[in-house]
Amino acid sequence: MNGQVSYFVMLFKTMSHALKAEKILRHEQLPHKLIPIPKQISSDCGICLRFAPQYRDPIEACLNNKVEIEHIHLIVG
């Protein structure tokens, strides 16, 4: 194993969308974390959701038609 950790970050159009998504995921007890947007993705100040790869499908399904998702990025390293 190479020791690298992979995770996804989900970006939203607005901070209010990110906060709404966080509230929904907390209610559904899906593991996630609000973090600042990584600099390698955007120089904008803002927040995004971080989650493990195995939770991508359930998180997307949970947020579908409830929150506008801008992008989902895989971060390796």
PyMOL Python script that loads the backbone (N, CA, C, O; Angstrom):
from pymol import cmd

cmd.read_pdbstr("""\
ATOM      1  N   MET A   1       0.846  -1.176   0.000  1.00  0.00           N
ATOM      2  CA  MET A   1       0.000   0.000   0.000  1.00  0.00           C
ATOM      3  C   MET A   1       0.889   1.236   0.000  1.00  0.00           C
ATOM      4  O   MET A   1       1.928   1.244   0.660  1.00  0.00           O
ATOM      5  N   ASN A   2       0.499   2.286  -0.731  1.00  0.00           N
ATOM      6  CA  ASN A   2       1.342   3.463  -0.881  1.00  0.00           C
ATOM      7  C   ASN A   2       1.159   4.502   0.215  1.00  0.00           C
ATOM      8  O   ASN A   2       1.901   5.484   0.244  1.00  0.00           O
ATOM      9  N   GLY A   3       0.209   4.327   1.105  1.00  0.00           N
ATOM     10  CA  GLY A   3       0.030   5.240   2.218  1.00  0.00           C
ATOM     11  C   GLY A   3      -0.725   6.510   1.881  1.00  0.00           C
ATOM     12  O   GLY A   3      -0.965   7.332   2.765  1.00  0.00           O
ATOM     13  N   GLN A   4      -1.107   6.690   0.617  1.00  0.00           N
ATOM     14  CA  GLN A   4      -1.851   7.887   0.245  1.00  0.00           C
ATOM     15  C   GLN A   4      -3.312   7.742   0.648  1.00  0.00           C
ATOM     16  O   GLN A   4      -3.909   6.672   0.529  1.00  0.00           O
ATOM     17  N   VAL A   5      -3.862   8.833   1.121  1.00  0.00           N
ATOM     18  CA  VAL A   5      -5.261   8.861   1.520  1.00  0.00           C
ATOM     19  C   VAL A   5      -6.048   9.607   0.457  1.00  0.00           C
ATOM     20  O   VAL A   5      -5.673  10.710   0.059  1.00  0.00           O
ATOM     21  N   SER A   6      -7.134   9.012   0.000  1.00  0.00           N
ATOM     22  CA  SER A   6      -7.999   9.654  -0.984  1.00  0.00           C
ATOM     23  C   SER A   6      -9.315  10.037  -0.325  1.00  0.00           C
ATOM     24  O   SER A   6      -9.829   9.323   0.536  1.00  0.00           O
ATOM     25  N   TYR A   7      -9.845  11.171  -0.744  1.00  0.00           N
ATOM     26  CA  TYR A   7     -11.160  11.594  -0.269  1.00  0.00           C
ATOM     27  C   TYR A   7     -11.782  12.495  -1.324  1.00  0.00           C
ATOM     28  O   TYR A   7     -11.088  13.010  -2.201  1.00  0.00           O
ATOM     29  N   PHE A   8     -13.074  12.680  -1.235  1.00  0.00           N
ATOM     30  CA  PHE A   8     -13.781  13.573  -2.140  1.00  0.00           C
ATOM     31  C   PHE A   8     -14.095  14.873  -1.430  1.00  0.00           C
ATOM     32  O   PHE A   8     -14.293  14.904  -0.216  1.00  0.00           O
ATOM     33  N   VAL A   9     -14.138  15.958  -2.214  1.00  0.00           N
ATOM     34  CA  VAL A   9     -14.688  17.216  -1.732  1.00  0.00           C
ATOM     35  C   VAL A   9     -15.813  17.616  -2.676  1.00  0.00           C
ATOM     36  O   VAL A   9     -15.704  17.481  -3.895  1.00  0.00           O
ATOM     37  N   MET A  10     -16.881  18.103  -2.093  1.00  0.00           N
ATOM     38  CA  MET A  10     -18.061  18.524  -2.843  1.00  0.00           C
ATOM     39  C   MET A  10     -18.197  20.031  -2.690  1.00  0.00           C
ATOM     40  O   MET A  10     -18.276  20.550  -1.577  1.00  0.00           O
ATOM     41  N   LEU A  11     -18.223  20.732  -3.829  1.00  0.00           N
ATOM     42  CA  LEU A  11     -18.345  22.177  -3.833  1.00  0.00           C
ATOM     43  C   LEU A  11     -19.764  22.578  -4.206  1.00  0.00           C
ATOM     44  O   LEU A  11     -20.461  21.864  -4.926  1.00  0.00           O
ATOM     45  N   PHE A  12     -20.174  23.734  -3.703  1.00  0.00           N
ATOM     46  CA  PHE A  12     -21.527  24.236  -3.902  1.00  0.00           C
ATOM     47  C   PHE A  12     -21.483  25.654  -4.450  1.00  0.00           C
ATOM     48  O   PHE A  12     -20.464  26.336  -4.340  1.00  0.00           O
ATOM     49  N   LYS A  13     -22.584  26.096  -5.040  1.00  0.00           N
ATOM     50  CA  LYS A  13     -22.676  27.443  -5.610  1.00  0.00           C
ATOM     51  C   LYS A  13     -22.558  28.510  -4.530  1.00  0.00           C
ATOM     52  O   LYS A  13     -21.946  29.556  -4.746  1.00  0.00           O
ATOM     53  N   THR A  14     -23.143  28.245  -3.370  1.00  0.00           N
ATOM     54  CA  THR A  14     -23.134  29.226  -2.291  1.00  0.00           C
ATOM     55  C   THR A  14     -22.828  28.544  -0.958  1.00  0.00           C
ATOM     56  O   THR A  14     -22.936  27.326  -0.819  1.00  0.00           O
ATOM     57  N   MET A  15     -22.447  29.362   0.004  1.00  0.00           N
ATOM     58  CA  MET A  15     -22.189  28.840   1.342  1.00  0.00           C
ATOM     59  C   MET A  15     -23.481  28.303   1.957  1.00  0.00           C
ATOM     60  O   MET A  15     -23.449  27.323   2.701  1.00  0.00           O
ATOM     61  N   SER A  16     -24.609  28.931   1.658  1.00  0.00           N
ATOM     62  CA  SER A  16     -25.877  28.446   2.217  1.00  0.00           C
ATOM     63  C   SER A  16     -26.219  27.051   1.697  1.00  0.00           C
ATOM     64  O   SER A  16     -26.812  26.255   2.425  1.00  0.00           O
ATOM     65  N   HIS A  17     -25.851  26.738   0.441  1.00  0.00           N
ATOM     66  CA  HIS A  17     -26.056  25.384  -0.077  1.00  0.00           C
ATOM     67  C   HIS A  17     -25.173  24.381   0.678  1.00  0.00           C
ATOM     68  O   HIS A  17     -25.613  23.276   0.997  1.00  0.00           O
ATOM     69  N   ALA A  18     -23.943  24.769   0.957  1.00  0.00           N
ATOM     70  CA  ALA A  18     -23.036  23.889   1.701  1.00  0.00           C
ATOM     71  C   ALA A  18     -23.573  23.617   3.102  1.00  0.00           C
ATOM     72  O   ALA A  18     -23.522  22.485   3.583  1.00  0.00           O
ATOM     73  N   LEU A  19     -24.086  24.655   3.752  1.00  0.00           N
ATOM     74  CA  LEU A  19     -24.623  24.490   5.103  1.00  0.00           C
ATOM     75  C   LEU A  19     -25.896  23.647   5.099  1.00  0.00           C
ATOM     76  O   LEU A  19     -26.124  22.857   6.015  1.00  0.00           O
ATOM     77  N   LYS A  20     -26.724  23.816   4.069  1.00  0.00           N
ATOM     78  CA  LYS A  20     -27.933  22.991   3.950  1.00  0.00           C
ATOM     79  C   LYS A  20     -27.555  21.524   3.745  1.00  0.00           C
ATOM     80  O   LYS A  20     -28.145  20.635   4.358  1.00  0.00           O
ATOM     81  N   ALA A  21     -26.568  21.275   2.879  1.00  0.00           N
ATOM     82  CA  ALA A  21     -26.107  19.901   2.638  1.00  0.00           C
ATOM     83  C   ALA A  21     -25.570  19.289   3.929  1.00  0.00           C
ATOM     84  O   ALA A  21     -25.846  18.128   4.231  1.00  0.00           O
ATOM     85  N   GLU A  22     -24.814  20.059   4.677  1.00  0.00           N
ATOM     86  CA  GLU A  22     -24.250  19.572   5.939  1.00  0.00           C
ATOM     87  C   GLU A  22     -25.364  19.187   6.908  1.00  0.00           C
ATOM     88  O   GLU A  22     -25.272  18.165   7.587  1.00  0.00           O
ATOM     89  N   LYS A  23     -26.400  19.990   6.972  1.00  0.00           N
ATOM     90  CA  LYS A  23     -27.533  19.713   7.859  1.00  0.00           C
ATOM     91  C   LYS A  23     -28.249  18.421   7.445  1.00  0.00           C
ATOM     92  O   LYS A  23     -28.605  17.604   8.294  1.00  0.00           O
ATOM     93  N   ILE A  24     -28.454  18.245   6.147  1.00  0.00           N
ATOM     94  CA  ILE A  24     -29.114  17.039   5.632  1.00  0.00           C
ATOM     95  C   ILE A  24     -28.283  15.796   5.955  1.00  0.00           C
ATOM     96  O   ILE A  24     -28.817  14.795   6.433  1.00  0.00           O
ATOM     97  N   LEU A  25     -26.972  15.864   5.691  1.00  0.00           N
ATOM     98  CA  LEU A  25     -26.105  14.705   5.920  1.00  0.00           C
ATOM     99  C   LEU A  25     -25.983  14.374   7.403  1.00  0.00           C
ATOM    100  O   LEU A  25     -25.910  13.204   7.780  1.00  0.00           O
ATOM    101  N   ARG A  26     -25.962  15.397   8.235  1.00  0.00           N
ATOM    102  CA  ARG A  26     -25.912  15.164   9.687  1.00  0.00           C
ATOM    103  C   ARG A  26     -27.185  14.438  10.130  1.00  0.00           C
ATOM    104  O   ARG A  26     -27.126  13.497  10.921  1.00  0.00           O
ATOM    105  N   HIS A  27     -28.330  14.882   9.616  1.00  0.00           N
ATOM    106  CA  HIS A  27     -29.606  14.235   9.951  1.00  0.00           C
ATOM    107  C   HIS A  27     -29.630  12.774   9.498  1.00  0.00           C
ATOM    108  O   HIS A  27     -30.169  11.913  10.193  1.00  0.00           O
ATOM    109  N   GLU A  28     -29.043  12.500   8.330  1.00  0.00           N
ATOM    110  CA  GLU A  28     -29.003  11.137   7.788  1.00  0.00           C
ATOM    111  C   GLU A  28     -27.852  10.306   8.358  1.00  0.00           C
ATOM    112  O   GLU A  28     -27.713   9.128   8.030  1.00  0.00           O
ATOM    113  N   GLN A  29     -27.037  10.916   9.203  1.00  0.00           N
ATOM    114  CA  GLN A  29     -25.896  10.274   9.859  1.00  0.00           C
ATOM    115  C   GLN A  29     -24.889   9.705   8.859  1.00  0.00           C
ATOM    116  O   GLN A  29     -24.332   8.627   9.064  1.00  0.00           O
ATOM    117  N   LEU A  30     -24.667  10.452   7.775  1.00  0.00           N
ATOM    118  CA  LEU A  30     -23.632  10.075   6.805  1.00  0.00           C
ATOM    119  C   LEU A  30     -22.348  10.810   7.171  1.00  0.00           C
ATOM    120  O   LEU A  30     -22.372  12.029   7.347  1.00  0.00           O
ATOM    121  N   PRO A  31     -21.228  10.101   7.290  1.00  0.00           N
ATOM    122  CA  PRO A  31     -19.974  10.726   7.723  1.00  0.00           C
ATOM    123  C   PRO A  31     -19.455  11.740   6.702  1.00  0.00           C
ATOM    124  O   PRO A  31     -19.366  11.453   5.508  1.00  0.00           O
ATOM    125  N   HIS A  32     -19.122  12.910   7.191  1.00  0.00           N
ATOM    126  CA  HIS A  32     -18.634  14.003   6.357  1.00  0.00           C
ATOM    127  C   HIS A  32     -18.012  15.051   7.275  1.00  0.00           C
ATOM    128  O   HIS A  32     -18.072  14.944   8.500  1.00  0.00           O
ATOM    129  N   LYS A  33     -17.413  16.065   6.651  1.00  0.00           N
ATOM    130  CA  LYS A  33     -16.830  17.151   7.427  1.00  0.00           C
ATOM    131  C   LYS A  33     -16.850  18.406   6.566  1.00  0.00           C
ATOM    132  O   LYS A  33     -16.520  18.347   5.382  1.00  0.00           O
ATOM    133  N   LEU A  34     -17.230  19.533   7.141  1.00  0.00           N
ATOM    134  CA  LEU A  34     -17.115  20.815   6.454  1.00  0.00           C
ATOM    135  C   LEU A  34     -15.678  21.294   6.590  1.00  0.00           C
ATOM    136  O   LEU A  34     -15.127  21.324   7.690  1.00  0.00           O
ATOM    137  N   ILE A  35     -15.075  21.668   5.468  1.00  0.00           N
ATOM    138  CA  ILE A  35     -13.687  22.143   5.481  1.00  0.00           C
ATOM    139  C   ILE A  35     -13.564  23.344   4.540  1.00  0.00           C
ATOM    140  O   ILE A  35     -14.429  23.549   3.689  1.00  0.00           O
ATOM    141  N   PRO A  36     -12.502  24.139   4.683  1.00  0.00           N
ATOM    142  CA  PRO A  36     -12.240  25.182   3.688  1.00  0.00           C
ATOM    143  C   PRO A  36     -11.937  24.531   2.336  1.00  0.00           C
ATOM    144  O   PRO A  36     -11.375  23.436   2.285  1.00  0.00           O
ATOM    145  N   ILE A  37     -12.303  25.195   1.257  1.00  0.00           N
ATOM    146  CA  ILE A  37     -12.012  24.663  -0.077  1.00  0.00           C
ATOM    147  C   ILE A  37     -10.496  24.559  -0.238  1.00  0.00           C
ATOM    148  O   ILE A  37      -9.793  25.548  -0.033  1.00  0.00           O
ATOM    149  N   PRO A  38      -9.976  23.384  -0.602  1.00  0.00           N
ATOM    150  CA  PRO A  38      -8.525  23.229  -0.782  1.00  0.00           C
ATOM    151  C   PRO A  38      -7.978  24.188  -1.847  1.00  0.00           C
ATOM    152  O   PRO A  38      -8.607  24.404  -2.883  1.00  0.00           O
ATOM    153  N   LYS A  39      -6.814  24.751  -1.580  1.00  0.00           N
ATOM    154  CA  LYS A  39      -6.208  25.729  -2.491  1.00  0.00           C
ATOM    155  C   LYS A  39      -5.915  25.158  -3.868  1.00  0.00           C
ATOM    156  O   LYS A  39      -5.921  25.898  -4.852  1.00  0.00           O
ATOM    157  N   GLN A  40      -5.653  23.835  -3.961  1.00  0.00           N
ATOM    158  CA  GLN A  40      -5.366  23.249  -5.269  1.00  0.00           C
ATOM    159  C   GLN A  40      -6.611  23.181  -6.158  1.00  0.00           C
ATOM    160  O   GLN A  40      -6.500  22.937  -7.359  1.00  0.00           O
ATOM    161  N   ILE A  41      -7.794  23.397  -5.574  1.00  0.00           N
ATOM    162  CA  ILE A  41      -9.033  23.387  -6.354  1.00  0.00           C
ATOM    163  C   ILE A  41      -9.460  24.795  -6.724  1.00  0.00           C
ATOM    164  O   ILE A  41      -9.843  25.054  -7.865  1.00  0.00           O
ATOM    165  N   SER A  42      -9.394  25.714  -5.753  1.00  0.00           N
ATOM    166  CA  SER A  42      -9.864  27.074  -5.997  1.00  0.00           C
ATOM    167  C   SER A  42      -9.185  28.036  -5.037  1.00  0.00           C
ATOM    168  O   SER A  42      -8.891  27.692  -3.892  1.00  0.00           O
ATOM    169  N   SER A  43      -8.941  29.241  -5.520  1.00  0.00           N
ATOM    170  CA  SER A  43      -8.380  30.276  -4.651  1.00  0.00           C
ATOM    171  C   SER A  43      -9.487  31.021  -3.908  1.00  0.00           C
ATOM    172  O   SER A  43      -9.211  31.873  -3.064  1.00  0.00           O
ATOM    173  N   ASP A  44     -10.740  30.696  -4.228  1.00  0.00           N
ATOM    174  CA  ASP A  44     -11.870  31.325  -3.550  1.00  0.00           C
ATOM    175  C   ASP A  44     -11.904  30.923  -2.083  1.00  0.00           C
ATOM    176  O   ASP A  44     -11.527  29.812  -1.709  1.00  0.00           O
ATOM    177  N   CYS A  45     -12.362  31.853  -1.272  1.00  0.00           N
ATOM    178  CA  CYS A  45     -12.634  31.510   0.123  1.00  0.00           C
ATOM    179  C   CYS A  45     -14.007  30.860   0.155  1.00  0.00           C
ATOM    180  O   CYS A  45     -14.941  31.344  -0.484  1.00  0.00           O
ATOM    181  N   GLY A  46     -14.127  29.803   0.870  1.00  0.00           N
ATOM    182  CA  GLY A  46     -15.412  29.124   0.956  1.00  0.00           C
ATOM    183  C   GLY A  46     -15.259  27.805   1.669  1.00  0.00           C
ATOM    184  O   GLY A  46     -14.172  27.436   2.114  1.00  0.00           O
ATOM    185  N   ILE A  47     -16.365  27.104   1.770  1.00  0.00           N
ATOM    186  CA  ILE A  47     -16.356  25.810   2.435  1.00  0.00           C
ATOM    187  C   ILE A  47     -16.888  24.741   1.491  1.00  0.00           C
ATOM    188  O   ILE A  47     -17.622  25.021   0.543  1.00  0.00           O
ATOM    189  N   CYS A  48     -16.496  23.517   1.781  1.00  0.00           N
ATOM    190  CA  CYS A  48     -16.954  22.375   0.994  1.00  0.00           C
ATOM    191  C   CYS A  48     -17.134  21.206   1.952  1.00  0.00           C
ATOM    192  O   CYS A  48     -16.769  21.282   3.125  1.00  0.00           O
ATOM    193  N   LEU A  49     -17.696  20.134   1.436  1.00  0.00           N
ATOM    194  CA  LEU A  49     -17.850  18.913   2.223  1.00  0.00           C
ATOM    195  C   LEU A  49     -16.758  17.932   1.851  1.00  0.00           C
ATOM    196  O   LEU A  49     -16.470  17.731   0.671  1.00  0.00           O
ATOM    197  N   ARG A  50     -16.159  17.331   2.840  1.00  0.00           N
ATOM    198  CA  ARG A  50     -15.158  16.284   2.632  1.00  0.00           C
ATOM    199  C   ARG A  50     -15.765  14.962   3.095  1.00  0.00           C
ATOM    200  O   ARG A  50     -16.415  14.897   4.138  1.00  0.00           O
ATOM    201  N   PHE A  51     -15.541  13.897   2.295  1.00  0.00           N
ATOM    202  CA  PHE A  51     -16.059  12.588   2.684  1.00  0.00           C
ATOM    203  C   PHE A  51     -15.237  11.489   2.034  1.00  0.00           C
ATOM    204  O   PHE A  51     -14.561  11.712   1.029  1.00  0.00           O
ATOM    205  N   ALA A  52     -15.303  10.310   2.616  1.00  0.00           N
ATOM    206  CA  ALA A  52     -14.556   9.148   2.128  1.00  0.00           C
ATOM    207  C   ALA A  52     -15.181   8.627   0.832  1.00  0.00           C
ATOM    208  O   ALA A  52     -16.388   8.747   0.627  1.00  0.00           O
ATOM    209  N   PRO A  53     -14.347   8.048  -0.044  1.00  0.00           N
ATOM    210  CA  PRO A  53     -14.843   7.553  -1.337  1.00  0.00           C
ATOM    211  C   PRO A  53     -16.029   6.600  -1.239  1.00  0.00           C
ATOM    212  O   PRO A  53     -16.917   6.643  -2.091  1.00  0.00           O
ATOM    213  N   GLN A  54     -16.065   5.748  -0.229  1.00  0.00           N
ATOM    214  CA  GLN A  54     -17.157   4.777  -0.135  1.00  0.00           C
ATOM    215  C   GLN A  54     -18.513   5.430   0.147  1.00  0.00           C
ATOM    216  O   GLN A  54     -19.546   4.771   0.033  1.00  0.00           O
ATOM    217  N   TYR A  55     -18.525   6.717   0.513  1.00  0.00           N
ATOM    218  CA  TYR A  55     -19.783   7.405   0.800  1.00  0.00           C
ATOM    219  C   TYR A  55     -20.259   8.296  -0.346  1.00  0.00           C
ATOM    220  O   TYR A  55     -21.276   8.977  -0.215  1.00  0.00           O
ATOM    221  N   ARG A  56     -19.532   8.298  -1.470  1.00  0.00           N
ATOM    222  CA  ARG A  56     -19.931   9.189  -2.564  1.00  0.00           C
ATOM    223  C   ARG A  56     -21.362   8.906  -3.036  1.00  0.00           C
ATOM    224  O   ARG A  56     -22.179   9.825  -3.099  1.00  0.00           O
ATOM    225  N   ASP A  57     -21.669   7.669  -3.363  1.00  0.00           N
ATOM    226  CA  ASP A  57     -23.002   7.347  -3.889  1.00  0.00           C
ATOM    227  C   ASP A  57     -24.117   7.660  -2.889  1.00  0.00           C
ATOM    228  O   ASP A  57     -25.091   8.311  -3.267  1.00  0.00           O
ATOM    229  N   PRO A  58     -24.014   7.221  -1.626  1.00  0.00           N
ATOM    230  CA  PRO A  58     -25.100   7.549  -0.697  1.00  0.00           C
ATOM    231  C   PRO A  58     -25.245   9.049  -0.433  1.00  0.00           C
ATOM    232  O   PRO A  58     -26.359   9.540  -0.249  1.00  0.00           O
ATOM    233  N   ILE A  59     -24.130   9.776  -0.413  1.00  0.00           N
ATOM    234  CA  ILE A  59     -24.209  11.221  -0.190  1.00  0.00           C
ATOM    235  C   ILE A  59     -24.854  11.908  -1.385  1.00  0.00           C
ATOM    236  O   ILE A  59     -25.725  12.761  -1.213  1.00  0.00           O
ATOM    237  N   GLU A  60     -24.435  11.546  -2.599  1.00  0.00           N
ATOM    238  CA  GLU A  60     -25.062  12.137  -3.785  1.00  0.00           C
ATOM    239  C   GLU A  60     -26.555  11.823  -3.828  1.00  0.00           C
ATOM    240  O   GLU A  60     -27.361  12.701  -4.136  1.00  0.00           O
ATOM    241  N   ALA A  61     -26.927  10.594  -3.527  1.00  0.00           N
ATOM    242  CA  ALA A  61     -28.341  10.209  -3.543  1.00  0.00           C
ATOM    243  C   ALA A  61     -29.129  10.995  -2.498  1.00  0.00           C
ATOM    244  O   ALA A  61     -30.258  11.416  -2.750  1.00  0.00           O
ATOM    245  N   CYS A  62     -28.538  11.187  -1.343  1.00  0.00           N
ATOM    246  CA  CYS A  62     -29.199  11.908  -0.263  1.00  0.00           C
ATOM    247  C   CYS A  62     -29.432  13.380  -0.622  1.00  0.00           C
ATOM    248  O   CYS A  62     -30.457  13.955  -0.256  1.00  0.00           O
ATOM    249  N   LEU A  63     -28.486  13.984  -1.334  1.00  0.00           N
ATOM    250  CA  LEU A  63     -28.579  15.409  -1.661  1.00  0.00           C
ATOM    251  C   LEU A  63     -29.271  15.677  -2.994  1.00  0.00           C
ATOM    252  O   LEU A  63     -29.586  16.825  -3.307  1.00  0.00           O
ATOM    253  N   ASN A  64     -29.509  14.636  -3.777  1.00  0.00           N
ATOM    254  CA  ASN A  64     -30.125  14.788  -5.095  1.00  0.00           C
ATOM    255  C   ASN A  64     -31.466  15.522  -4.987  1.00  0.00           C
ATOM    256  O   ASN A  64     -32.329  15.154  -4.190  1.00  0.00           O
ATOM    257  N   ASN A  65     -31.619  16.565  -5.804  1.00  0.00           N
ATOM    258  CA  ASN A  65     -32.834  17.391  -5.855  1.00  0.00           C
ATOM    259  C   ASN A  65     -33.106  18.178  -4.572  1.00  0.00           C
ATOM    260  O   ASN A  65     -34.202  18.709  -4.392  1.00  0.00           O
ATOM    261  N   LYS A  66     -32.116  18.256  -3.682  1.00  0.00           N
ATOM    262  CA  LYS A  66     -32.283  19.033  -2.449  1.00  0.00           C
ATOM    263  C   LYS A  66     -31.303  20.197  -2.383  1.00  0.00           C
ATOM    264  O   LYS A  66     -31.611  21.250  -1.826  1.00  0.00           O
ATOM    265  N   VAL A  67     -30.113  19.994  -2.960  1.00  0.00           N
ATOM    266  CA  VAL A  67     -29.051  20.996  -2.914  1.00  0.00           C
ATOM    267  C   VAL A  67     -28.361  21.017  -4.272  1.00  0.00           C
ATOM    268  O   VAL A  67     -28.145  19.971  -4.884  1.00  0.00           O
ATOM    269  N   GLU A  68     -28.017  22.211  -4.738  1.00  0.00           N
ATOM    270  CA  GLU A  68     -27.311  22.330  -6.015  1.00  0.00           C
ATOM    271  C   GLU A  68     -25.811  22.112  -5.795  1.00  0.00           C
ATOM    272  O   GLU A  68     -25.145  22.907  -5.133  1.00  0.00           O
ATOM    273  N   ILE A  69     -25.301  21.027  -6.359  1.00  0.00           N
ATOM    274  CA  ILE A  69     -23.879  20.684  -6.247  1.00  0.00           C
ATOM    275  C   ILE A  69     -23.152  21.272  -7.447  1.00  0.00           C
ATOM    276  O   ILE A  69     -23.582  21.096  -8.587  1.00  0.00           O
ATOM    277  N   GLU A  70     -22.047  21.972  -7.191  1.00  0.00           N
ATOM    278  CA  GLU A  70     -21.279  22.575  -8.282  1.00  0.00           C
ATOM    279  C   GLU A  70     -20.281  21.587  -8.879  1.00  0.00           C
ATOM    280  O   GLU A  70     -20.265  21.388 -10.094  1.00  0.00           O
ATOM    281  N   HIS A  71     -19.445  20.964  -8.041  1.00  0.00           N
ATOM    282  CA  HIS A  71     -18.437  20.002  -8.496  1.00  0.00           C
ATOM    283  C   HIS A  71     -18.130  19.007  -7.381  1.00  0.00           C
ATOM    284  O   HIS A  71     -18.333  19.281  -6.198  1.00  0.00           O
ATOM    285  N   ILE A  72     -17.632  17.843  -7.798  1.00  0.00           N
ATOM    286  CA  ILE A  72     -17.097  16.861  -6.855  1.00  0.00           C
ATOM    287  C   ILE A  72     -15.697  16.516  -7.339  1.00  0.00           C
ATOM    288  O   ILE A  72     -15.509  16.119  -8.489  1.00  0.00           O
ATOM    289  N   HIS A  73     -14.719  16.670  -6.459  1.00  0.00           N
ATOM    290  CA  HIS A  73     -13.318  16.418  -6.809  1.00  0.00           C
ATOM    291  C   HIS A  73     -12.749  15.306  -5.939  1.00  0.00           C
ATOM    292  O   HIS A  73     -13.027  15.236  -4.742  1.00  0.00           O
ATOM    293  N   LEU A  74     -11.952  14.442  -6.550  1.00  0.00           N
ATOM    294  CA  LEU A  74     -11.201  13.435  -5.807  1.00  0.00           C
ATOM    295  C   LEU A  74      -9.847  14.030  -5.452  1.00  0.00           C
ATOM    296  O   LEU A  74      -9.131  14.520  -6.325  1.00  0.00           O
ATOM    297  N   ILE A  75      -9.501  13.988  -4.186  1.00  0.00           N
ATOM    298  CA  ILE A  75      -8.211  14.482  -3.701  1.00  0.00           C
ATOM    299  C   ILE A  75      -7.382  13.270  -3.291  1.00  0.00           C
ATOM    300  O   ILE A  75      -7.823  12.457  -2.479  1.00  0.00           O
ATOM    301  N   VAL A  76      -6.189  13.152  -3.849  1.00  0.00           N
ATOM    302  CA  VAL A  76      -5.282  12.052  -3.521  1.00  0.00           C
ATOM    303  C   VAL A  76      -4.033  12.649  -2.893  1.00  0.00           C
ATOM    304  O   VAL A  76      -3.462  13.611  -3.406  1.00  0.00           O
ATOM    305  N   GLY A  77      -3.622  12.070  -1.786  1.00  0.00           N
ATOM    306  CA  GLY A  77      -2.397  12.556  -1.182  1.00  0.00           C
ATOM    307  C   GLY A  77      -2.541  12.703   0.233  1.00  0.00           C
ATOM    308  O   GLY A  77      -1.597  13.108   0.911  1.00  0.00           O
TER     309      GLY A  77
END
""", "prot")
cmd.dss("prot")
cmd.show_as("cartoon", "prot")
cmd.util.cbc("prot")
cmd.orient("prot")
